[in-house]
Amino acid sequence: MKISETIKSVRELVNTARKAGKKIGFVPTMGALHIGHISLIEEAVKQCDFVAVSIFVNPTQFSVGEDFQKYPRPLQADLEICKKAGVDVVFAPSIKEMYPNENLTWVNVEKITEPLCGKSRHGHFRGVATVCTKLFNIVVPDFAYFGQKDAQQAAVIKQMISDLNMPVEIVVCPTVREKDGLAVSSRNQYLSRQHKKDATLIYKSLQKCQQMILAGEEDVSVIIDGIGQILSQSPAIEIEYISVVDAQTLQNLTKISGKVLVAIAVKIGSTRLIDNILVDTNE
Ligand code: AMP
């Protein structure tokens, strides 16, 4: 496995693979890799002939007061994980490599960046869309892999790809969970033991909501109340949003129909956690 810190060297490696007729898969990450990331890498290894993983804690997607400084950066352990998973090249650039000068060009996806996490994380999706554009321009992958865990991010990237005719296919992989249902996240390590236990209520509430929808409940306010009741079992959980939206447009629904995304963001202590489920009422 090659490790590349410069745009020039990763481009050369990918170009050589492409010239040899290889399909290029790409998994963008911020590192602190876990089984969620590994599932994306494994899918890429299965579908492609050459897999690049980027590890870059992108400063432009963090707003003031967020955890950019304290975000975990266990690079050596991450490299071991990538090597074991069959990655061909890890691109781990410095901030200076990615943003050598003041950045004046931004990719701003409208509308679907406004609800859900967009309400509290100002500028977050602009940072994500911009860094993904830069990474896609550097790696030029055939396929890029994202997790359903960050449903709004995946929707934003898909929209951007479609609007800007970017020649890459987005593959969205299912959310990987701990045995107790908690969605695996690099931020789970901030949680105390008790808070980790409290956090399992998030998926429990999503499962309950799925049952309600599949049992025929159509009233979104009833579903949101049901989730709220379960989350309120822990006094440590502070709800940021519970939203029931159209899975593609991310606009709020009042009545359940079609492909529905139920998304939750909470704070437990100072840790912000998100999770979601997709329910297709047409199935
Ligand atoms: P991050 O390093 O947090 O930026 O995440 C990199 C990619 O891994 C994103 O596409 C995430 O959606 C995905 N990811 C993070 N956690 C999980 C998980 N538990 N299951 C599946 N994908 C995940």
Residues whose N, C-alpha, C, O or C-beta is under 5 A from the ligand:
A	BS01	AMP	P28 T29 M30 G31 G36 H37 Y145 F146 G147 Q148 K149 D150 C173 P174 T175 V176 A183 V184 S185
